[in-house]
């Protein structure tokens, strides 16, 4: 996945759980900061080299984050949802006052 993204190719994150979690960070709509921990101990040289190679591949990934802007249509839909919730509460209260308590919806 990292190799594909670092080469500038598009990546789908369907089968990879970690890839799905990191999809916004790697090639998505956000800026990402990565820290690599290394050790000067000789017994961890292989792991340190592996981590540095991984970080160098990640460094090649380029994305263009954009600010999420709420459109007028999104605002209207949010207002419609809020109005429906208010209407639903009114109807539930009316049923409750009439002795016809609605079944709970989970």
N, C-alpha and C positions, 0 to 999 in steps of 0.2 A: 504494500500500500504506500509506504513512504517513498520507495523508489519510483513508483508510478507518478506520484504527485511531484517529486523533485525533478522529474524529467519534463514536467509541464503538461502531462496528460491528465484528463479528467478521471476521477476515481468514484466508483459507486461503493457504498458502505453496507451493502445488503447482508453479507454473510459474516461480517467481522464485528463482534460486539465492542471491542476496544475502538475500532475504527468508527463505529457509530457514535460512541461517546466523544471522540475527538474530531468528528466531522466538521464542526464549526471552527475548531482551532486550526485544523489542517485543510486549508482550501475552502473554508466557509466564510462567514460574514463577521469575523472578529479578528482582532490583533492578538497574537500569542507570544508569550515570553517563555523561554525554556531554559532551565538550569541543568547543568550536567555535573554530577558529583564524581570526582576522581580521587584516586588515592596514590600517594607516593610509594606505597609498599610494593615490593617486587612481586609478591605472590598474587597481586591483583592486576598485574599488567595487562593480561588478556581481557579482563572485564573492562578496564579503563579504556583500552583501545577500542573495544566494541562500542562503548558508550560514546566515545568521541566520533567514531565513524557514523553512528546513528545521528548524532547532533549535526554533523556536517551535511548529511543528507536532508535532515529537517530544515536546515538553514536555507536550502535551495528552493523550498516551497514558497511560492508567491501567491498571494491572494489580494483582492481589492475589496476591503471591507467598506460597506456603505451604511449610512445612518438609516435606521428603520424609521420611516415617516408614515404617520397615520393619515390615510386618505380620507376624503369626505365620505366615501362609501363606507369605510370601516367605522367612522364616527357614527354614521346613521345606523349601521347595524348594531353597534354597541348600545346606542340609545333605544333601538327597538327591543333589544334583549332586556334592558333594564325596565322598560315599560311593560313588557310581557310578565316579568317577575312581579311587578307591582300589581298588575291585573290578577295574576294567579293568587297572590296573597289576599286580595279583596274577595275573590270568589271562595277561597278556602274559609275565610272568616265568616262570610255570609252563610255558607253551608253549616259551619260550626254553630252559629247563633240559631239556626233553624233546627238544630238537633240532628243534622245529617252530616256527621263528621266523615270526611273523605278517608279512604284507605291511605295509609302511608305509602309514599313512593320512595323507593331507595335508589 
